[in-house]
């Protein structure tokens, strides 16, 4: 259940962040002939990606809990580790190919960190050993 809650929270936060960043994203994508139009397939992909991320986040929390102990410190540590291996690498790739400018990527990195920490805390709070 913790993974589902984390997934839902990730999906909501990502959607809100996308709306806030839309004015910067649209011209950057248009400069490369890309668009932000959402269709049913894109929406499904966003739901699946959020579900995988949330489940991986809480699975990782459950896996390291015996070693690091339950609680928010462990949840935040797991969120940081996944942020480094997921968000940061993606942002660096965007920078390397010149798709988005550095200010936008820095903001996305900060938002992404929040998108990982809050769901980790919520999912970790709900998660209980069997």
C-alpha positions as CSV (number, residue, x, y, z in Angstrom):
1,X,0.0,0.0,0.0
2,X,2.9,2.4,0.7
3,X,4.2,1.9,-2.8
4,X,0.8,2.8,-4.3
5,X,0.5,5.9,-2.2
6,X,4.0,6.9,-3.1
7,X,3.2,6.3,-6.8
8,X,0.0,8.4,-6.7
9,X,1.9,11.2,-4.9
10,X,4.7,11.1,-7.5
11,X,2.2,11.3,-10.3
12,X,0.4,14.3,-8.8
13,X,3.6,16.2,-8.0
14,X,5.0,15.5,-11.4
15,X,1.8,16.8,-13.1
16,X,1.8,19.9,-10.9
17,X,5.5,20.5,-11.7
18,X,4.9,20.1,-15.4
19,X,2.2,22.7,-15.4
20,X,4.4,25.1,-13.5
21,X,7.3,24.6,-15.9
22,X,5.2,24.5,-19.1
23,X,6.2,28.1,-20.2
24,X,9.9,27.1,-20.2
25,X,9.4,23.6,-21.6
26,X,7.3,24.5,-24.7
27,X,9.7,26.8,-26.4
28,X,12.7,24.6,-25.6
29,X,10.9,21.5,-27.1
30,X,9.6,23.5,-30.1
31,X,13.2,24.6,-30.9
32,X,13.9,20.9,-31.5
33,X,10.7,20.1,-33.3
34,X,9.1,18.4,-30.3
35,X,5.8,19.0,-28.7
36,X,4.2,18.5,-25.3
37,X,0.8,17.3,-26.5
38,X,-0.7,14.7,-24.2
39,X,-2.8,11.8,-25.5
40,X,-4.1,8.7,-23.9
41,X,-0.9,6.8,-24.6
42,X,1.3,9.5,-23.0
43,X,-1.0,9.7,-20.0
44,X,-0.8,5.9,-19.6
45,X,3.0,6.0,-19.8
46,X,3.1,8.7,-17.1
47,X,0.9,6.6,-14.8
48,X,3.1,3.5,-15.4
49,X,6.3,5.4,-14.8
50,X,5.0,6.9,-11.6
51,X,3.8,3.5,-10.5
52,X,7.2,1.9,-11.2
53,X,9.0,4.7,-9.4
54,X,6.8,4.7,-6.3
55,X,7.0,0.9,-6.0
56,X,10.8,0.9,-6.5
57,X,11.0,3.7,-3.9
58,X,9.1,1.8,-1.2
59,X,10.6,-1.6,-2.1
60,X,14.0,0.0,-1.6
61,X,12.9,1.5,1.7
62,X,11.6,-1.9,2.8
63,X,14.9,-3.5,1.7
64,X,17.2,-1.1,3.6
65,X,15.0,-0.8,6.7
66,X,16.5,-3.8,8.5
67,X,20.0,-2.3,8.2
68,X,19.2,1.4,8.7
69,X,16.1,1.2,10.8
70,X,12.5,2.4,10.1
71,X,11.7,6.0,9.9
72,X,12.0,9.3,8.0
73,X,15.8,9.3,8.0
74,X,15.9,6.0,6.1
75,X,13.1,7.1,3.8
76,X,14.9,10.3,2.9
77,X,18.2,8.4,2.4
78,X,16.5,6.0,0.0
79,X,14.8,9.0,-1.8
80,X,18.2,10.7,-2.2
81,X,19.8,7.5,-3.6
82,X,17.1,7.0,-6.2
83,X,17.1,10.7,-7.0
84,X,20.8,10.5,-7.7
85,X,20.5,7.5,-9.9
86,X,17.3,8.6,-11.7
87,X,16.7,12.3,-11.8
88,X,20.2,13.5,-11.7
89,X,21.4,11.3,-14.5
90,X,18.5,12.3,-16.7
91,X,19.1,16.0,-16.0
92,X,22.8,15.6,-16.9
93,X,21.8,13.9,-20.2
94,X,19.4,16.7,-21.0
95,X,22.2,19.2,-20.4
96,X,24.7,17.2,-22.5
97,X,22.4,17.1,-25.6
98,X,21.3,20.8,-25.1
99,X,17.6,20.1,-24.9
100,X,16.9,22.4,-21.9
101,X,18.9,25.3,-20.4
102,X,20.7,25.0,-17.0
103,X,18.3,27.1,-15.0
104,X,15.4,24.9,-15.9
105,X,17.3,21.8,-15.2
106,X,18.4,23.1,-11.8
107,X,14.8,23.9,-11.0
108,X,13.7,20.4,-12.2
109,X,16.4,18.8,-10.0
110,X,15.1,20.6,-6.9
111,X,11.5,19.7,-7.8
112,X,12.5,16.1,-8.5
113,X,14.1,15.9,-5.1
114,X,10.9,17.0,-3.5
115,X,9.0,14.5,-5.7
116,X,11.1,11.7,-4.3
117,X,11.3,12.8,-0.6
118,X,7.7,13.4,0.0
119,X,6.5,10.1,-1.5
120,X,9.2,8.2,0.4
121,X,8.1,9.7,3.6
122,X,4.4,9.0,2.9
123,X,5.0,5.5,1.7
124,X,7.5,4.7,4.5
125,X,5.0,5.9,7.0
126,X,2.3,3.6,5.6
127,X,4.6,0.6,5.0
128,X,4.6,-2.1,7.7
129,X,6.4,-5.4,8.0
130,X,4.2,-8.4,7.5
